[in-house]
Amino acid sequence: MNAQLPEEDRDVFFGGDVEETGLTDTDDTKSKFPPAPKLILTLRDKINLIIILLASILSLVIIVAWIGPNMNDAHDRLLINVHKVGLNENPGFVLGISGLGGTDIVTAQQPVLRKISSSATSSNVFDIRVVLGASESSQPVTSRRKNRRNLSRVLSSNDVKINSGTVDITVVYKEVGKQDIICTTPIKKTIYSNAETEMLETLNADEIGSPCPSLSTPSVGVYYFSLTTSSSSNVGCVFEVLQLPGWAKQRVLISGLLLIIVYVFIVLDVIHRTLVAMVGGLISLLILAAMGEYRSLQDAVIFIDESTLALLFGMMIIVNIIATTGVFEWIAIRALERSKGDMRKLLVMLCIATAILSAFLDNVTTMLLLAPVTIEMCMLIEIDPIPFLISEVMFSNVGGTSTMIGDPPNIIIGSLLGSYVSFTDFIINLMPPIIVICFPVGFFLVWWYKADLQPGVKKNFDIEMLKKQYPVTKPLLLLQSSIIMSFVMLLFFLEPIHHISTSWISILGAISLMLIATPHELHTVFESVEWDTLLFFASLFVMIEAMAEMGLIRWIGSILSSIISAAPPSNRLTVAIVVIIWASALVSGFLDNIPYTTTMVPVIKQLADDPDLGLPLNPLIWSLSLGACLGGNMTLVGASANLVTAGTAEHVGHKIGFVQFMKVGSVVVGISVTLAMTWCLLVYDVGGWQGDT
């Protein structure tokens, strides 16, 4: 069938009277088709263009002439993050070859040596990185690996236990025909009995001296870094020594200044926090490159805690699909009905529910589930959701502290020190003080938000009308998603039994729900994912790990160790508890508590193993746990749950500011950490309990 155009339209398309169609050069036509904008450059615009052009040229030269060749060379050497090395299935070996080192077996009779370059001078700095794993040569190590990125597992009885013993690192001067000379004080480390042992140490070249000749003095001999062990069994090792320029001595200061600058920009909110974190991560990698530690894209990805990102990604999809059923509005209306319009009662109910869920799930999952419900509830009665969201996330961090699976620092402690503390020990030692802490924190939050909660005034709303206005719109999908969500939650609870990461479980749940709900259309589902939050996490992980590589967190750990060791014997446990719990809270409030906790575990283990100090291990463990977990409430970037909640709120137009959060969080941390410290002092110091069962 041939379609015929109307006569008036045929004139337009086929050369009819132009005047009749209105296509004349009139003011009306100009208004419909405005002219292209003219480029008018101000002096400021011209300066900006010149700066951009010069910066682009400079970046081109740096990348082509310096970073590119050196990064390719580093990639050829397989320079990898020492924290990512895992045990190989071959007896006595460790996966991962890096830098000037490689895989070896060190025994009591045979040390491992790394030659110092002849170009080294007394102004250089040496980074020493060691990963140790031991196994009897007749027994293979299973594929169940222990590394920093998957610390929730406990070795089964089939896994080979690492033999006890120590390793020493020294610099040795060798000259033909003469006896070897030890040039430095040994750096000693105890080998873990059920996990890999990591060593990240720094040695200034000017410490190499008498009775050896200085590195700057011409000599006929050769200097080596020597790794020895007292273990009776073979110890598989990755032994890496990196030679850095002299200015690398100031890298802790440089990384600290960069961290402060990044936080200043986040606080001022002049640039979106995700972009600030991306720039901070890039600058951190450039500083590492300037020191000679070039990182490829693969290396940078290793810095990222992929489990956290996968968990967030999967749960965001699950929550969004469930939200389309209208169940969040349904739950919100029932919560309003139970509160009878009393906003203070409603806040307390939500906080209690958050703390309980966070104890047996994890705080990130809890906030991904509760934040949408809270926002919907507040939108129904037209009140600000931010007081409720901040209060909930505070209780999620507090409640998550009470169990081994509630917060990442506890997972790390339970994994690395699994032979000393059990799942039950966490509940017995941490749940009582957490219950005590919940009361004053709850009272403070109700008082702080009294203007928003309008004490004495109840919100008037017609519950029956709201029930009719917001029914469950997709009952079949709700039933299907409830089955999937119950399956996911049950697997989360049983994680200590099946040892499958929660990230895999959330991805499995997301895929299953997408197959059921939206098998032909994924665009809307992926639009709901908060990509800016995921990018912020990834960038922050890269920045903090790069700073850890520069020694910032190690420096903090060494300072704490020195303070505790210097305390009088009669007060040493008191000082240890106070220092560990407050330092952990302050550091975790601004830095990622995952690398900090991983760094502090060997520090407290070393303190407890020192017979001259006489410190019990378990009180130090619980002090570290309470400080690292509770300190996450201090700032918006202190805990993953904080950022997830802020991202969810921002997604619907409610922004939680850094300063706004910190005003509340700093007081909550002050209250909770003070009570936690008091509890530890009364129970472990005054009461004399060792904290074990």
N, C-alpha and C positions, 0 to 999 in steps of 0.2 A: 504494500500500500504506500503510495507516494503522498507524503505530507505536503500540504500547500501552505505557504506563508500568507498571512493577511496582507492585503494590498498595501497598507501603510508601512508594514515591515519590509515588503519587497522593494519599496522605494529606498529604504536605508541600505539594504544589502546590494542592490543592483543598480545603483547610480541614479536614484530618483532625485527629486527636488531637494537640494540640501537645506534650503530655508524651511521647507515643511518639516523636516526631521528635527530641526533645532540645532543642527551641528554647525553653528556659526561661531565666529570669533567674538563671542559676547562675554560679559562679565559673569553670566551664569555658568557658561562652559568653563571658564577659568577656575571658578570655585569648585567645579566637579573634578577638574584635573589640575591641581596646583603645580606650579613649576618646581623643578628640582632645587633643593636647597643649595645655596652657594657656600663654598668653603671660605670662611673668614677666620684667619689666624690672628690671635692676640699675641703679644710678646711672650706671655706665659706659655701659650700653646707651642710657640716656636722653640722655646727653651726645652720644654718637655720632649718634643720630637728629636731635638739634637741629643738629649740625654739618652733617649731610647735607642737612637742610632749608634751612639758611641758604646753603650752597654752591650748592644747586640754584636758589634764588631769585636769588642773585648772578649765576650763570651765565646765567640767563634774561634778566636785565636787560642784561648785557654783550653777549649775542648779538643781542638784538632792537634795542638802542639804539646799538650801536657796531660790532661785527664784521660783522653782516649788511649794513647799508647800505654800509659801506666796501668789503666784499668784492665786492658786486654792482657797485660803481663800478669796482673794479679789474678785474673780469671784462669790463666794457664797454670798458676800455682795452686789453684783451688783454695784460695784464702777464704775460709768460711768462719761463721760465728761459732766460737768454741762451745756455746751453750746448746747448739743443735746437734752435736755429735752423739751418736747412739752406739750401743754395743753391737758388734757384728756376731753372726752366728758361728764364725770360726773361733776356736778356743784361743783366748789370750790376746785377741786383737780388738781394735776399736775402729769404727767407721770414721772416715774423714781425714784427709791429708791437707795440710795447710802450710802456707808460707815457707819458712826456712826449716820446717820440721817435717814430721811424717809419722807413720804408725810404727811402733816398736814394741818389744817386750823388755821390761826392765826386771831384773832379778836381784837377789841379794849379792850375787857374785858378779853381775855384769851391769854396769851403769849404761845409760843412754847419753850420748854426747851431741851437742850442737856447736859447730865452729863459729866463733865470732869473726866477722869480716875484718880484713886487714885495714880497711878504710875507717874503722871505728876510732874515735878519739874520746878523750875524757869528758867531752861536752855532750856526748850522746846519751840517749835514754833507751833502755831495753824493756820491751813488754814481753813477759813470760806467760804463756798460756799452756795449761796442761789439763788434759782429761784422763782420768785413771779409771780402769775397770779391771778387776781381777777374776780369774776363774781357774779351777784346777784343769790342767792340760787334758785330763781324761774325760772331762765333762763339758759338753757344749753349752754355750749360753743360748737360751731360747730367744725367740723373736720378740718376746715381751720386753720392750725397751723402757729405760728410765731416762728421760731427758726433761729439760726445763719446760718444754711446750706441752707435755702431757704427764703432769705430775699427780694425777688423781689415782693412779694405779698402785696396787700393793703387790709385791712379788709373790708368786705362788710357791708352793713347796717344791715344784719342779725346777724352779730357777736356781741357778748356782749362786751361792752367797759369796760375796767378796771377802777374801781373807783379811784379817786385821793386820795392821802394820802402819808404818809411816813412810813418807818419801821426803827426801832432802834435795834442794836445788842449790848448787854452789857454782862459782866460777873457778876453773882449774887452769893452771898454766903448765903447759907441757913443752919440754925441751929435750931434744934427742940426747940420750946418754945421761940424763939427770932424772931425779925423782920428781914426780908431779907435786906442784905446790897449790894448796887451796888458798884462794885470794879473797874470799868473802865469807861472812857469817852465813851458815846454812839457813835457808828458808824451809821450814818444816811444815808438813801437813799430814793429818791423820786420814787414812783411807777409810771410806764408808764401808759398812758391812753389808749393805743391801741396796746401794745406788751408786751411780757414777760420782766420782769426786772431781770437782772443778777447782782449778787454781788460776787466778789471774793476778799476777804480781808485777811489780815494777822495780827495776834496779837502775840507779843512776850510774853511769860509767865512772864517775869520779869516786865511787865507793870501791872500785877495784884498785887495790894498791898493795902496800907492804903486807907480806914479804914479797909480793909480786911487783914487777916493774909496771909503771903506769901505762895505760893504753896509748898515751901520746908519746911515749918514749920508744924509739926504735928498738926492737928486740928480735932475737933469732928464734924464739919460741912461738907457740900458738896458744891462744886463749880458747877455752871451751866452756859452755854451760853444761854442767853435769847433773843428771837426774839419777839418784840412787834410792833404794828402798830397803826397809828392814823386813819386808814380808817374806814368808817362807815359800809362797807360791808365785807363779808368774803373774806379772801385772801388765796388762795391755795398756798402752798409753799413746796419746797424741801429745807431742812435745813440740811447741812452737816458740821461737824467739824472733821478735821483730825489732829491728834497729830503727830508732826514731830520732829526728833532729833535736837539738838542744832545747828549743823553745817548747817542746812537748812537755817539759817539766811544769809548765803553766796551764796544761790542758784542763785540769780540774777547775781552775779559776775561770778559764775561757768558757767551759761548759756551764758553769754556774751563772756567769753573766748572761749567756744566751738564754738560759732558762728564765732568768728574771725579766729580760726584755720580752720574751714570748708572753709571759704572764701579764706584763704591763699592757700589752696590746689587747689581750683577751679581756682584761678588766676594763680598759677604756672603751672597748667595743667599737672602735673606729673601723675595724675590718672584721668580717665574719670569722668566727673562731676556727672554722675549718680551714680557711685560707691561711690564717696565722700559723696553725699547726703544720700545714704543708710547707710553708716557707721555713719554719723552724726545723723541720726534719731535713729539708734540702741543705740548709746551712750546716747542720750537724754532720751530714755526710761529706760536705765539702771540707770541713775542718779535719775529719778523718783522712780524707784524700791528701790534704796538705801535709799531714804527718807521715804519709806514706802508706796508710791503710786504705787502699782503694777498694770500693765496694761496687760490685755489679748490681744490676736490677734483681737478680736472683738472691744476692746477699741481703739486699734491702728488704725483700719479701720475707726472708727468714726472720728478720727483726719483728715482724708483725705477728701478733698472737692470733693466728688464723682460727683457733677454736672459738674465741670470743666473737669474731666477725661472723662466723658460720652460725653460731647460736643466735645472734641478733637477727641475721638475715632470715633464718628459718622461722623464728618466732614472730617477726614482723609480718610475714606472709600469712601465718596461721591466724594471728590476731585480726588482720584485715579481713580475711574471708569470713571469720566468725562474726565480725562487726556488721557485715551486710545482712545478717539474719535479724537484726534488731534486738538481740539478746542483751547487749550492753545497756540499752535504754530500759529494758525490762528489769534487769538487776538493779539499775540505778533507782527506778521507781520503788521497788521493794525496799531498798535501803532507806529511802526517804520516808517510806511508810513506817518502818521500824523506829526511826529517829523521832517521829511525830513532830517534825519541823524544828527540832532543837539542833542547831548547827554544831554546838560543842559536843553533844552526844554522838552526832554523825562523825565528827572528826575522830573521836576516841574509838568508835567502832571500826573505822577504816584503818587506823593505826594498829590496832590489835590484830586485825586480820592480816595486815601486811607483815607484821613481825612473825606471826606463826607460819605463814607461807614461806617466808624467806629462810626460816630455820631449816626447813625440810626440802625446799627446792633450792634456788639460789636467788640472790637479790635482783639480778638482771631479769630473769624470767618472771619473777613476781611483779616487777614494775611494768613489764610489757603487758601483763594481764590486767593489772589493776588501774593503770593510768587511763586507758580508754573509758573504763567504767566511771571513774571519777570525773573525767571531763564531761561525759554525757550527762551525768547527774547534775553537775553544776550548771550546764547550759540549760537544762530543763527548768531550773528555778532561778536562772539569770543571776548567778553569783560568780565571783572570781574563783577559778579552780586552782590558782597557784598556791594559796595557803594549804590547801588539802594535798596537792602534789608534793610540795616540799616536806610537809609533815610525814607523808607516807614514805618518801625515799629515806628520810632520817631513820624511821623505824625499820625499813628494809635492811639498812646497813647494821643497825643495832641487833635486830633479830637474827640476821645471817651469821653473826659472830658466835652464836651459841652452839653450832654444830660443825663438824668437819667439812660438810658439803655446802654450807651456806654462803661462804665467801672464799675467793681465790687464795688469800694468804693461808687460810686453814687447810685448804687442799694441798698446798705446797708443803706446809709443815707436816701434815699427816703422811705425805708421801716420803719425804726425805728422812723423817724421823719415825717411820712406821714401826721400827723395832723398839721404840721407847714409849710411844703413846698409841692408843687405839681409838676407834670411833666412840666407844663408851667413855673414854677418858675426856674427850672433848665435851661431851654433854655434862659429865659430873663436875668438871672444873669451870666451865664457861657459862652453862645455863643459869646457875644460881645468881652470879653477879649481873648477868644480862636482865634477868627478871627484876632485880632491884633497880637497875639503871632505868628501866622502862617507865617507872612511876614518876620520878622527877623530870625526865625528859618530856613525858606527856603533859605534866602540869605546866611546864615552861612553854610548850608549843600552844596550849590553849590560852595561856596568858598573853603570849606574844601576838597572837592573831585575834585578840579579843574584839578589836574593832571590826574585823572582817566577819567574825562569827556572831556578832551582835548578841552578847549575853543578855538574857532576860527577855529577848524578843524572838518569837518563833515565826518561821516563815509560813505563810498561809498559802496553801495550794490544794487544789481539788485532786485527790489521789485517784478517784474513780474516773475523772475526766482524762487524767494523764494515762491511765491504763488503757482507755479506749483509743486515745490519740497515738500511743506508741505501743502497738502490739508486736508480737514476734511475726515478722513478715515472711519468713521462709522456714516454716517448721520442719520440713523434710531435711533441708540443708543443716539446720541446727541439730537435728538428731544425728545426721551423718558426722558432722564436725565434732559433736560431743563424744562420739565413739573414738574418733581419731585423737582428740585432745586428752581423753582419759587414758588412752594407750600411751601417749607421749608423757603425761604426768607420772603414770605408774613406772615407766622406764626411768624417769628422772629420779624417783624415790629409790629405785632398786640399783642405782648406779654403783654403790659400793659392792654390790654382788656380781653384776655382769661386767663392770669395768669398761663399758662402752661410753665414749665421751658424749656429753649432753649435746654437743654441736652436731654429731652424726644423727642423734635422735631427732633434734629439731628439723634438720634437713629432710629426714625421712618423713616426718609428719607433714612438712610443707608440701613435698612432692605428692604425697598421698591425697592431701586435701585439694590440691590443684587438679589432680586427675578426676576427682569427684565433682568439684564445684565449677571449674572453668577449664575443661579440657580443650576447648577450641579458641579461647581468648585469654591471653596472658598480659596484654598491655596494661589493663586497669590494675591488675594485681601488682605488677612491678612498679607502677606509678606510686603505689602506696608505700613502697620501701623507702625509708629515710636515708637516702644515699649520702646526704651531707653528714649525717651522724656516723655512718660506716667509714667514710673518708677521714673524718676527724679522728676516730679511733685508730685507724691505720697509720695516719701521719703522726699521732702522738706516740704510738708504739715505736715507730722508727726513731723519733727524736729522743725518747727516753733511753732506748737501747743504745743509740749512738753515744749518748752521754755516759751510759754505764760502761761502754767500751773505752771511753776517755778516762774512766776511773772515778767519776763523781760519787757513785754509790759505794764503791770500795773505800773511798776516802772517808765517807760518813761512818762506815762500819769500823774502820781502824780507829777513828776518833773515839767512838763509843767504847771500843775494847780498851783503849788506853785509859779512859776515865775510870772504868770499872776496876781495872787492874791496879790503879793507883790508890784506890780507897783502902782505909784501914781494915784489917781482917774482921774486926768485930762488927763493922757496919757494911761490909762488902755486899751482902745479899740485899740489904736495904737500898744501897746505891744502885746495884744492878737492876733491881725491879723498877725504881724510879726513872733511871736513865733510859732503859730499854723501852718502857711503856710510853714515855713522853716523846722520846726521839722518834719512835715508830709512828706515833700519832701525827707529829708535825711533818715528818718526811712523807708519809702516806697521804697527807692532805694536799700535797703539791706535786708529788711524783707518783708514778705508777707503783703500786705496792707489790706487784709481782716480782720485778727484778730486785726490789729492796728486800723483800722477804727471802728470796733465794740467796741473796748476799749475806743476810743476817743469820741464817740457819747455821752455816759453818762457823760463824763468829761465836754464837752462844754455845755451840758444841765444843769449840776449842776452849772457851772459858770454863766450861764444866769439866773438861778432861784434864785441865791443869791442876795437879795435886797441890800446888802451892796456894792456889786461890780458894779451894775448898767450897766451890759453889755447886749446889744441886742443879741438875739440868731442867727438870720439869717446871719449877717456878719461872725459869727464864723463858721456856716455851710458851707458857700461858701469858706472860707479860708481853712477849712479842706478838702473839695472836691478838690480844685485846687492843694493843696500841695500833697495830697495822690495820685492823678491821674498823675500829671505831674512828680512827683518824680520817677515814674516807668521807666523813660527813663535813669536813671543814670547808672544802671548796667544791665548785661545780665539776672540776676535773679530778677530784679525789677518789671517785669510785665510778665504775662502769654504769651502775644503776642511776647515778646522778645525771650522766650525759644522756642516757636512754630516755629518762623522764623529761629532760629539757627538750630533747629532739621531738618527742611525742607532743609536748605542749606547743612548741613552735610550729609544728605541722598544722595545727588548727588555729594559729594566730595568737597564741599566748606565750610571750617570751619570758623566760626566767633569766634574769641578769646575773652575772658573776658576783657582783657586790651584793645584790639582793639575797643571793643564796648564802654568801659567806657571812653576812650579818647574823643569820640564824644559825648556820652551821658551826661557826666558831664558838658560840655559846653552848650549843649541844655537845660539841667535842670537849669543851672545858668541863661541863657537868659529868658527862659519861666517863671520860678518862680519869678525872679526879676520883670518882667512885670506884672505878676499876682498880686504880692504884691503891686506894685504901683497902679494898677487898684483898688484893694480893699481899699487901703488907701484913694485914691482920691474920690471914690464913696461913701464908707460907713463911713469913718472917717471925712474927710474934707467936703464932700458933705452932710453928715448926713442922707443918704437914708438907710432905714432899710433892704432893700433887699427883701421886700415882695410885693405882688401884690394885 
